[in-house]
């Protein structure tokens, strides 16, 4: 009988439930809109019924269930605290509520930790053969997950890896987290669109239409040579470089992976990012690979993600790894 | 028969060798100048003969030997790479050279990691009952050591915890490490003296003599109300706050300990430090203790060191803890 795990990606827009083999191959996916307006109980019901559908369709041995959620998520408890992307979910015990519905143990972790775990198990971490990595997910916000010696480092309260809110420039723009000049204010898709507006880039310049600007359309503009759009990605690279310099100097890991939609613009931001890391981190200079795109054991690598959708795969594989989580 | 360990603190100025009980009580110390001019072999000979003296004087069972050295120190190998505070020691395999002389296994680690380990085993870490902490040592430079789940996190090449060289302000003063605006350029004793010079504070203002200014005399001036001296410690607090915000957001540990001579000026820099951490780290705000000076389980604490000379005690205790070191 074939066996499989279920990974769930609970996002602010979409809810996805996937069956995944222990080797990381995806067998089946259900995608639904996240019914935020209907409230958390409705969303949990959707999760539970999708799990049942998948179990029925797969007709094999279900090995475990993992859920990735936006934070702040108190771990190991699995309780959400005022999650900005899941309005109405404050105080919800995601794990207990789902376990109550499906009568099976569930592992819950943050979407950023699970993206890091997916890249660790199936992506750049596997390719490079490392036991530790840090992954920054550049999407609507900037998430961060840390794997240390094969385990997710989730910290005392599950808040480790909030480096998206590490200060890059304390005089920078105000961040919804309450601080100023966080990495997320420079290196997220949201920040790219905001900066485009500030620099007077209009969507008309991109595609002649009145469609709203996206990070991807700003990247297209930059690729076609628009100097203001190029400046925006230079700023993305600078902010990433400063944050990575801090993280490399603190942790001295073999691998830092960049994930998420913004990574498609790698050629636009990477040159400045590498220049700033070289300038600001002597730990990086001690172990800089001759060619950053070629893996060398013992060197510090900064690489683009190698797995599409690492988060849902990481969620599925998490229950298989005993001791995969380490808390402070 | 009583048993003891030997801890060695190899500094740029002094070489100290101590016998320490397994419980952390110091039995005996030999202090020598570090004979830098005579070269590394002479310093190693001094170490070896002091070890022999202590063994003879203690007349008990020697349980292990640990050495703390300034970095950069490649670990686990124990090789020094251009250590700025030990000129002439580049390429020296401290561990192998000492083992060759005394015919016993030796553990070598960075002075900052061992200060963190000493505070973990005998100081604030023990008082607070935590398994993880980060210690910043504010001395001539700024060192940093990280304990995660009872083990020193030394990173891939032994360079973890170089947060003294994490960028605080990329437009700040040039640091000998090659970067600009590192934490060390604001929060070390050296930086305090440099800033005093820049702000026109003379030693005559402190004590009427022409003795050179020290961080301690600048602190005295600040305590007596000198506004420029107060500004300097405000800048120390701001830089520490920004670095700690980054580290707290990345690691979510229960305890951050400040060690080293500059910590005597705690009342001068701590108010600004706490204000900046509160402002810049939402992870800290999630778990802020009601009173930062009172320990509360589950909260994030920033505290002054509780052990004098944690580094040499940490060096002595290191060989006793199997698996006390974790590498990336």
Interface residues (C-beta under 8 A of the other chain):
Chain A: X72 X81 X130 X131 X132 X144 X146 X148 X149 X153 X154 X155 X156 X157 X158 X159 X160 X161 X162 X163 X165 X166 X167 X170 X177 X178 X179 X180 X242 X245 X246 X247 X249 X250 X251 X252 X253 X254 X276 X279 X280 X281 X282 X283 X285 X286 X287 X298 X300 X326 X328
Chain B: X72 X81 X130 X131 X132 X144 X146 X148 X149 X153 X154 X155 X156 X157 X158 X159 X160 X161 X162 X163 X165 X166 X167 X170 X177 X178 X179 X180 X242 X245 X246 X247 X249 X250 X251 X252 X253 X254 X276 X279 X280 X281 X282 X283 X285 X286 X287 X298 X300 X326 X328
